[in-house]
Amino acid sequence: MAKAKEHHFDISAKLDMQEMRNAVIQAQKEIETRYDFKGITKEITLNEAAKSIILISASDNKVEAIYDVLISKMNKRGISINSLEELKKEDSSGGNRKYSYKIVDTIEKEEAKIIQTEIKGLKLKVTAVNQGDEIRVSGKNLDDLQAVMKHLRSLELKAPLVFDNFR
């Protein structure tokens, strides 16, 4: 008798840095052409090595407008808004305001534990194994795996979850 095939998928918070670069470039182009930004400081700086983004403009309102443009460009490119975590707001040179954001592309240990607890709480015939920067969920029933994905998407987690290697 043939054994039922095991199916699995991986949960991670991977981020496509090329898509993030493209979103930043598009946001820069848009704010360059906007009338409400004429003649004032307007900067979006992506530091890939430090996994950070810095926004600088004349006032809190202007920085928030830049942030909104960036978020809309990220959404269009399929990047979760949870990929940015605000670090600090501070004064910058020339009377400008500076907002710093960390790019989130990993699931932290505490959040991984929450995910595993949530999966166990569903009482489905699946197993969740933490494999460092990703969690592998496996089970024989595809519907169970899809139920796990649906449940995890409904949670308010810091990490932007990516489901891949669905087999």
BAFI-3210 file (N, C-alpha, C; in Angstrom, 3 decimals, decimal comma, padded with zeros to 6 digits):
// residues 167
n [1|2|3|4|5|6|7|8|9|10|11|12|13|14|15|16|17|18|19|20|21|22|23|24|25|26|27|28|29|30|31|32|33|34|35|36|37|38|39|40|41|42|43|44|45|46|47|48|49|50|51|52|53|54|55|56|57|58|59|60|61|62|63|64|65|66|67|68|69|70|71|72|73|74|75|76|77|78|79|80|81|82|83|84|85|86|87|88|89|90|91|92|93|94|95|96|97|98|99|100|101|102|103|104|105|106|107|108|109|110|111|112|113|114|115|116|117|118|119|120|121|122|123|124|125|126|127|128|129|130|131|132|133|134|135|136|137|138|139|140|141|142|143|144|145|146|147|148|149|150|151|152|153|154|155|156|157|158|159|160|161|162|163|164|165|166|167]
n.u [000,835|000,582|002,167|000,708|001,369|003,541|002,964|004,213|005,061|006,980|007,427|008,439|010,094|011,089|012,360|012,129|014,733|015,315|012,789|012,131|014,065|013,142|010,617|011,403|012,769|010,656|009,004|010,692|010,778|008,096|007,734|009,508|008,223|005,960|003,882|003,534|005,967|007,834|010,827|011,564|013,301|013,529|013,960|014,633|016,268|017,709|019,355|020,811|022,682|022,582|019,976|017,921|015,758|015,678|013,848|013,633|012,464|010,900|008,971|007,007|004,564|005,235|007,180|005,586|003,890|005,687|006,267|003,735|003,572|005,728|004,832|002,580|003,826|005,303|003,218|002,116|004,115|003,982|005,072|004,930|003,468|004,271|006,929|008,401|009,641|009,205|011,875|012,969|012,047|013,357|014,970|016,629|019,469|019,315|016,750|015,041|013,034|013,650|013,011|013,545|013,615|013,521|014,194|012,269|013,011|013,110|011,887|011,472|012,651|010,741|008,367|008,316|007,828|005,233|003,882|004,213|002,816|000,248|-000,281|-000,289|-002,498|-004,587|-005,251|-004,885|-003,779|-000,877|002,634|004,920|008,074|010,801|013,254|015,581|015,744|013,291|010,082|009,042|006,126|004,383|002,270|-000,208|-002,596|-003,666|-005,645|-005,554|-003,049|-003,541|-005,476|-003,926|-002,278|-004,228|-005,167|-002,811|-002,373|-004,402|-003,570|-002,168|000,826|004,264|006,244|006,432|004,801|005,828|004,826|006,196|007,600|005,537|004,458]
n.v [-001,184|002,210|004,965|007,955|011,070|013,527|016,949|020,312|023,685|026,725|029,263|032,523|035,728|036,898|039,410|040,963|042,628|043,982|044,718|046,451|048,464|049,377|050,384|052,507|054,135|054,783|056,191|058,354|059,587|060,360|062,220|064,173|065,414|066,465|069,223|070,218|069,745|071,407|073,209|072,507|070,469|067,056|063,839|060,387|057,740|054,702|052,227|049,434|047,669|048,234|047,710|049,713|052,621|056,054|058,974|062,354|065,624|068,936|069,177|067,395|066,703|066,717|064,686|062,528|062,524|061,782|059,236|058,019|058,001|056,304|053,922|053,369|052,795|050,555|048,765|048,426|046,929|044,589|044,426|044,026|046,329|045,924|045,533|047,705|049,146|051,602|053,424|055,880|059,363|062,464|065,715|067,208|068,480|071,941|072,586|070,577|067,516|064,148|060,809|057,519|054,181|050,673|047,911|045,124|041,822|039,320|036,686|037,158|035,426|035,350|035,911|033,757|031,714|032,423|032,031|029,245|028,339|029,255|027,672|025,107|025,447|025,349|022,737|020,945|018,328|018,876|019,714|022,025|023,255|025,006|026,430|028,064|030,933|030,542|028,851|025,574|024,085|021,121|018,488|015,946|016,622|018,890|020,844|021,345|022,607|024,897|026,051|026,718|028,713|030,658|031,297|032,341|034,604|036,207|037,112|039,691|040,323|041,369|040,734|040,583|038,102|035,524|033,017|030,191|027,639|025,749|022,555]
n.w [000,000|-000,859|000,691|001,987|000,482|001,799|002,194|002,043|003,161|003,338|005,769|005,781|006,059|003,875|001,690|-001,411|-002,468|-004,828|-005,739|-003,651|-004,054|-006,549|-005,789|-004,126|-005,982|-007,744|-005,947|-005,359|-007,879|-008,139|-005,971|-006,753|-008,850|-007,762|-006,956|-004,336|-003,161|-004,244|-004,203|-001,584|000,869|000,110|000,613|000,025|001,271|000,674|002,375|001,679|002,812|005,560|005,904|005,956|005,732|005,150|005,567|004,703|005,158|005,054|007,125|009,627|008,429|005,687|005,569|006,290|004,090|002,082|003,045|002,718|-000,099|-000,661|000,584|-001,008|-003,434|-002,676|-002,101|-004,680|-005,782|-004,483|-001,924|001,504|003,843|006,379|006,188|006,844|009,747|012,085|013,436|014,568|015,030|014,276|014,626|011,864|009,986|008,954|009,814|009,130|009,187|010,162|009,519|010,509|009,347|009,835|007,734|007,699|007,414|008,433|010,560|013,890|016,865|019,008|017,645|015,925|017,736|018,517|016,096|015,769|018,041|017,433|015,179|016,318|017,968|016,197|015,925|013,786|011,547|011,213|011,170|012,560|012,061|013,272|011,320|011,660|009,985|008,867|008,899|008,575|007,520|007,579|006,295|005,569|004,372|002,007|002,325|005,073|005,261|003,755|005,370|007,566|006,433|005,809|008,377|009,567|008,011|008,921|011,367|013,506|012,971|013,386|011,500|007,940|006,474|004,249|002,110|000,781|-001,463|-001,688|-001,697]
ca.u [000,000|001,393|002,048|000,214|002,461|003,642|003,033|004,776|005,398|007,864|007,016|009,601|009,786|012,013|011,977|012,813|015,396|015,193|011,466|012,201|014,800|012,244|009,592|012,052|013,023|009,361|008,560|011,535|010,324|006,807|007,830|010,242|007,312|004,778|003,887|003,653|007,354|008,712|011,681|011,874|014,076|012,729|014,924|014,382|017,554|017,676|020,664|020,578|023,586|022,069|018,546|017,192|015,297|015,599|013,057|013,917|011,762|010,813|008,103|006,435|003,540|005,885|007,795|004,486|003,422|006,686|006,038|002,524|003,930|006,578|003,980|001,749|004,713|005,612|002,008|001,999|005,154|003,762|005,869|004,071|003,789|004,941|008,362|009,050|009,393|009,724|012,872|012,919|011,766|014,252|015,302|017,785|020,083|018,528|015,376|014,247|012,685|014,230|012,392|014,342|012,865|014,269|013,542|012,060|013,019|013,282|010,916|012,222|012,397|009,475|007,272|008,315|007,137|003,805|003,383|004,131|001,731|-001,006|-000,479|-000,693|-003,830|-005,597|-005,550|-004,879|-002,708|000,299|003,750|005,659|009,446|011,581|014,522|016,380|015,013|011,995|009,353|008,475|004,876|004,117|001,113|-000,670|-003,797|-003,447|-006,624|-005,032|-001,968|-004,155|-006,141|-002,852|-001,907|-005,326|-005,175|-001,640|-002,571|-005,361|-002,948|-001,453|002,228|005,191|006,954|005,616|004,955|005,882|004,636|006,759|007,919|004,321|004,528]
ca.v [000,000|003,419|005,917|009,265|012,024|014,681|018,255|021,306|025,028|027,446|030,610|033,376|037,155|037,341|040,619|041,121|043,925|044,658|045,353|047,578|049,518|049,929|051,170|053,751|054,954|055,308|057,194|059,536|060,247|061,006|063,424|065,197|066,117|066,993|070,663|070,526|069,532|072,313|074,111|072,073|069,235|065,829|062,753|058,996|057,057|053,269|051,649|047,991|046,978|048,427|047,386|050,850|053,688|057,334|059,986|063,688|066,735|070,175|069,094|066,064|066,457|066,415|063,359|061,560|062,463|060,959|057,861|057,525|057,718|055,103|052,769|053,040|052,164|049,218|047,949|048,100|045,961|043,380|044,435|044,288|047,543|045,473|045,442|048,877|049,358|052,925|053,425|057,149|060,636|063,431|066,899|067,038|069,783|072,869|072,654|069,497|066,357|062,908|059,585|056,332|052,923|049,421|046,996|043,844|040,712|038,058|036,430|037,092|034,205|035,446|035,822|032,369|030,931|032,755|031,349|027,805|028,155|029,446|026,498|024,007|025,761|025,041|021,307|020,273|017,328|019,472|019,982|023,253|023,123|026,223|026,136|029,285|032,125|030,179|027,774|024,633|023,474|019,968|017,671|015,131|017,203|020,238|021,763|021,740|023,577|026,150|026,615|027,326|029,969|031,614|031,739|033,177|035,903|037,004|037,571|040,964|040,048|042,400|040,277|040,398|036,682|035,061|031,566|029,681|026,205|024,961|021,297]
ca.w [000,000|-000,971|001,797|001,558|000,257|002,697|001,542|002,965|002,688|004,249|006,161|006,033|005,897|002,827|000,975|-002,688|-002,377|-006,118|-005,736|-002,708|-004,770|-007,560|-005,095|-003,676|-007,181|-008,199|-004,973|-005,563|-009,108|-007,896|-005,125|-007,519|-009,759|-007,058|-006,721|-002,904|-002,715|-004,985|-003,438|-000,214|000,977|-000,011|000,400|000,407|001,173|000,954|002,672|001,629|003,736|006,922|005,853|006,510|004,851|005,852|004,873|005,229|004,507|005,820|008,299|009,865|007,411|004,409|005,684|006,254|002,693|001,383|003,527|002,052|-001,498|-000,643|000,908|-002,172|-004,429|-002,154|-002,308|-006,101|-006,112|-003,692|-000,689|002,659|004,608|007,607|005,917|007,431|011,174|012,447|014,502|015,296|014,370|014,906|013,850|010,993|009,695|008,161|010,304|008,539|010,025|009,649|010,036|010,180|009,335|009,654|006,811|008,382|006,459|009,160|011,628|015,147|017,637|019,744|016,689|015,437|018,769|018,414|014,891|016,054|019,010|016,689|014,319|017,206|018,467|015,175|016,097|012,487|011,468|010,576|012,078|012,261|012,545|013,082|010,649|011,658|009,547|008,303|009,575|007,611|007,956|006,714|006,624|004,443|003,780|001,460|002,910|006,390|005,040|003,316|006,547|008,363|005,756|005,966|009,769|009,841|007,335|009,691|012,615|013,483|013,277|012,920|010,308|006,734|006,176|002,868|002,045|-000,461|-001,569|-001,435|-002,462]
c.u [000,883|001,113|001,578|001,372|002,392|003,735|003,636|004,853|006,265|007,284|008,298|009,145|010,714|011,449|012,788|013,410|015,315|013,848|011,444|012,946|013,887|011,169|010,165|012,287|011,725|008,851|009,367|011,074|009,015|006,948|008,627|009,295|006,120|004,949|004,125|005,059|008,339|009,509|011,954|012,679|013,138|013,679|014,356|015,706|017,395|019,096|020,471|021,435|023,063|020,594|017,725|016,764|015,184|014,835|013,344|013,109|011,598|009,984|007,611|005,406|004,152|006,536|006,710|003,906|004,383|006,491|004,818|002,798|004,744|005,746|003,122|002,587|005,090|004,429|001,875|003,010|005,068|004,609|004,949|004,472|004,433|006,446|009,122|008,641|010,026|010,700|012,831|012,575|012,650|014,431|016,564|018,359|019,166|017,066|014,463|013,925|013,204|013,560|013,244|013,486|013,820|013,479|013,483|012,036|013,352|012,158|011,730|011,784|011,051|008,277|007,180|007,593|005,628|003,190|003,206|003,005|000,378|-001,313|-000,934|-002,125|-004,942|-006,036|-005,737|-003,722|-001,548|001,393|004,467|007,035|010,202|012,933|015,366|015,556|013,715|011,379|008,771|007,243|004,594|002,927|000,658|-001,825|-003,527|-004,406|-006,172|-003,945|-002,538|-004,892|-005,118|-002,469|-002,972|-005,343|-004,007|-001,759|-003,486|-004,755|-002,257|-000,013|003,109|005,842|005,994|005,789|004,907|005,746|005,225|007,101|006,720|004,344|003,630]
c.v [001,252|004,358|007,271|010,258|013,174|015,952|019,227|022,676|025,685|028,834|031,388|034,829|037,740|038,546|040,673|042,531|044,689|045,377|046,558|048,747|050,202|050,817|052,519|054,688|055,572|056,402|058,485|060,318|060,995|062,272|064,533|066,030|066,747|068,469|071,002|070,287|070,446|073,183|073,721|070,778|068,039|064,693|061,414|058,283|055,608|052,801|050,137|047,231|047,057|048,059|048,496|051,814|054,941|058,305|061,337|064,707|067,881|070,075|067,657|065,718|066,054|065,028|062,286|061,426|061,612|059,489|057,250|057,167|056,428|053,849|052,377|052,363|050,745|048,279|047,507|047,029|044,699|043,280|044,831|045,584|047,190|045,351|046,639|049,024|050,685|052,817|054,730|058,309|061,656|064,652|066,620|068,420|070,643|072,953|071,590|068,421|065,100|061,724|058,414|055,084|051,756|048,566|045,627|042,731|039,381|037,920|036,288|035,877|034,228|035,283|034,409|031,470|031,169|032,019|029,863|027,501|028,268|028,221|025,299|024,198|025,466|023,579|020,594|019,272|017,873|019,638|021,238|023,140|024,409|025,837|027,400|030,485|031,797|029,024|026,880|023,989|022,321|019,177|016,925|015,787|018,637|021,263|022,250|022,809|024,931|026,839|027,318|028,678|031,044|032,174|032,692|034,548|036,808|037,575|038,917|040,709|041,174|042,000|040,142|038,960|036,403|033,544|031,097|028,190|025,324|023,723|020,276]
c.w [000,000|000,205|001,244|001,494|001,263|001,848|002,552|002,306|003,752|004,515|006,436|005,927|004,833|002,092|-000,314|-002,713|-003,694|-006,210|-004,794|-003,358|-005,789|-006,928|-004,647|-004,866|-007,690|-007,265|-005,144|-006,798|-008,876|-007,064|-005,814|-008,370|-009,041|-006,703|-005,248|-002,346|-003,441|-004,009|-002,005|-000,255|000,919|-000,359|000,847|000,198|001,592|001,192|002,756|002,635|005,168|007,031|006,501|005,405|005,702|004,969|005,525|004,433|005,506|007,095|008,471|008,788|006,077|004,449|005,620|004,850|001,854|001,751|002,827|000,592|-001,559|-000,385|-000,298|-003,253|-003,986|-002,392|-003,754|-006,518|-005,240|-002,427|000,457|003,364|005,950|007,421|006,472|008,887|011,564|013,603|015,288|014,383|015,065|014,017|013,048|010,704|008,834|008,577|009,717|009,565|009,346|010,334|009,576|010,313|009,145|008,663|007,494|007,334|007,128|010,183|012,914|015,956|018,359|018,812|016,104|016,442|018,717|017,231|015,157|017,030|018,317|015,822|015,155|017,683|017,470|015,234|014,748|012,474|010,638|011,632|011,605|012,892|012,229|012,486|010,548|011,234|008,819|009,095|008,497|008,235|007,006|007,228|005,383|003,687|003,310|002,055|004,291|006,232|004,604|004,468|007,446|007,756|005,985|007,385|010,050|009,175|008,138|010,978|012,421|013,918|012,751|011,606|009,123|006,246|004,679|002,909|000,714|-000,358|-001,254|-002,325|-001,823]
res [m|a|k|a|k|e|h|h|f|d|i|s|a|k|l|d|m|q|e|m|r|n|a|v|i|q|a|q|k|e|i|e|t|r|y|d|f|k|g|i|t|k|e|i|t|l|n|e|a|a|k|s|i|i|l|i|s|a|s|d|n|k|v|e|a|i|y|d|v|l|i|s|k|m|n|k|r|g|i|s|i|n|s|l|e|e|l|k|k|e|d|s|s|g|g|n|r|k|y|s|y|k|i|v|d|t|i|e|k|e|e|a|k|i|i|q|t|e|i|k|g|l|k|l|k|v|t|a|v|n|q|g|d|e|i|r|v|s|g|k|n|l|d|d|l|q|a|v|m|k|h|l|r|s|l|e|l|k|a|p|l|v|f|d|n|f|r]
***
